[in-house]
């Protein structure tokens, strides 16, 4: 498999990591499989299974959506946080807003998968993605779990990654080797997500494995920080999903044990953050119908909360996003959206830059002439960096969003039909 995690100029690969072939099963001791059980009408793979041969420490993040899907609720209730050793995942049906039957189905998925893999039920997590409101066909799912358990292999990471896709066009998987003072460890990862992506977890599923050893508390700290600048800082359509979840499983098979506040732990955290950001930016680039990825940097905010509010307002604005689709450097839409986020505050006198070109200064169009050829070249790029200086304080935030195209409307207008 090609090495393609670090494809965006907005994420840099730290010097102590090297990209490797493979994905989830690149770290020692992990097996995976992906099969078709009939949940997708296309016949494409729709059920995946990931298992560590050895017990794991783990960290998990789940959507805060009040309409959280059955698998999210089952994981919170029954999976042993910090000690997850396996994950069963399906696509095609979200198992969200499905009541008691949905909860029973999600629980049965964990029990069946755990039994076939020789794990305690509390060691198996479950994740689902697809259409909301549809009941899972457990006859199909049970057959798929049995097939996947029989197919588990150390080369099954790519099959697992394929089985969790819905409207994804791009592969979102990869692996890195991480050089630490205590030795080398590996991190494998895959994700899905192209729509229903918004700040505060973006529908996305993400899975990471490592053969480093670490306490659950350390992993949760590492994953939480990484998610803040990646999965919680992206937007495709501003809609928070019912099924978002992120898992990090560490089985210690490398023999390297990470200690709190150590140099090893800091370097490992940097690697996890880079992998998470790479996956997150692939989600934005793969946004349903998307043709552009925009980095929007807010600086000079009065507080972190204010910086977040402005960044999220602009990233979620249909007017801003359609302008980028049309190649129109309409900075006034950004100013208006930021001003709406700061309603009631003193007059906004911000500067706005598209790459190296200043279009607004102190809240007004720049007086000097603008190089229109350079501006047109900027707006034609697949990745565009925009900066807004608020001149209100010292806080900052960066978010990433996609443009809004005709294809997004077409795809989502026909999603269930």
ABEGO torsion letter per residue (X at the ends): XBBAABABAABBBBAABBBBBEBAAABBGBBBBBBBAGABAAGBBABBBBBBABBBBBBBBBBABAABBAAAAAAAAABBBGABABBBBBBGBAGBGAEAAAAAAAAAAAAAAAAAAGBBAAABBBBBBEBBGBBBBAAAAAAAAAAAAAABBAAAAAAAAAAABBABABBBBEBBBBBBAAEBBBBBBBBBEABGBBBGEXXBBBBBBBABBBBAAAAAAAAAAAAAABAAABBAAGBBBAABBBBBBBAGAAGBBBBBGBAAAAAAAAAAAAAAAAAAAAAAAABBGBABBBBBBBBGBABAAAAAAAAAAAAABAAAAAAAAAGBBBAAAAAAAAAAAABGBBBBBBBBBBEABBABBGGBBBABBBBAAAAAAAAABABBBBBBBAGAEABBBBBBBBBBBAAAAAAAAAAAX
